[in-house]
C-alpha cells in the first residue's frame, strides 16, 4: 500500500485499501453506488476470509449483472508470494486480471505494469 501511495503522490488518484476479500467487495459495491467506481484493483491473492481470486471473481460477477461494458470494468493486478501457474492461469482467465505479480513487489515493477497498461499518466 505504501508503494502505491508513493507512486501516486501528487497526482489526482484516489487510493483505498481493504484487509479482507469481504471488505474489498463492500468497498467495490459502495463505490459503484456512489457513481465513482474504481479504475484499478491491486489485490493480493492471499487475504483473510475469501481470497483475492474469489473476491475478483465476485467483482466480475457484479460487473456482469450490472452489464458494465468491457472498457468500464475495473482493471485488476493480482499480487502474490506464490509462484503458482494454476493461480496465475485462474487470475488471467477466470478473473480477467491484466497482470500477475510475484513478491517482492517493488516500485519499479508496479510502475512498469502501470505504464504498460496506461493506468497512470505521467510516470
N, C-alpha and C positions, 0 to 999 in steps of 0.2 A: 504494500500500500504506500509506503514512504517513497519508493522509487517512482510510482505513478504520480504522486504529489510533486516530486522534484521535476519530473519531465514536463508536467503541465503548468507549473508555477508561472504566473504572469500571463497566462492565456485564459480565454473565456471558456473554461472547461469545468463542468460540474462533476465532482467525484463523490461517490458514496460507497460504503462498504457494508458487508454483512458477514456475520460469523458462522452462519449455518445456511444450508440449502433452503430451509423453510423461510428464513428471514430474507434471503435473496428473492425468493418468489413473491413474498409480501411486498417488498420494495419495487419489484418489477411491475406488479399489478397496480400499485399506488401511483407510480409514475405515468402509466398509461391512462389511468382515470383522471389524473391532473392535466393530461394533454402534453406532458413533457417526457416522452419515453426515452430510455437510454439508447444511445447510439452504439455504445461498445460495452460488452460484458467481458471482464477479465476475471476468470474464475478458476480456482484450484479444483482439481478432481477430488481430493480428499477433504471432506467437510464433515462436521458433526451432523447428525441427522441424515437426511438424504444427501448423497454425494453430488459432486459438481456435474457429473454426466446426467444423472437422474434429474437434477434441477434444470439443466439446459434442455433436456427432452421435454420437461413440463412447460418451459418457456416457449419452446417451438410449438407445442400443442395449443397453448393460449393464443399464439400468433395465428395459427391456422384457424382456430374457431373465430377469431376476430377478422379473418380474411385480410391480414396485413400483407400488402404487396412485398415481393422479394426485396426490392430496393429500400423498403422501410423497416425490415426486420432488423433487430439488434445484431450487430456483428459480435462474434464471440472468439476470444482467445483463451484456450484452456492451458493451465499450468499444472505441473505435477513433478514430484520427485521420482515417480515411477516411470522407467523407460519400458513401456509395455505396448507392444504392437497392437494387441487386441483393444486396449483402451484408446489408443490413438485412432484406430480404424473407426471405432464407435463414435469418437468425438467428431470426426470428419463426416461420416456417412449418416449416422442417425441424428446427430446433434447439429449438423451443419456448421461446425466450427471453422473459422478461417485458418487458425493456427493452433499448434500443439507445442508448447514449450516445456522442456525439462529443466529442472532446477540444477544448478543455481541460476536464478534469473538475474540478469544484470541490466543496468540502464541501457547499455549498448544493444542487447538482444531485443529489448522492448522497443527502442527507437527504430531498429531495423524492421521489425514487424509492423509498427505503426506507419512507417514510411511506405513499406511495400504495399499496404492496402489503402493508402491515402487517408488514414484515420486522424492524423494530427498535422495540420498545416504549419509550415514554417519551421520544421525541425530538420 
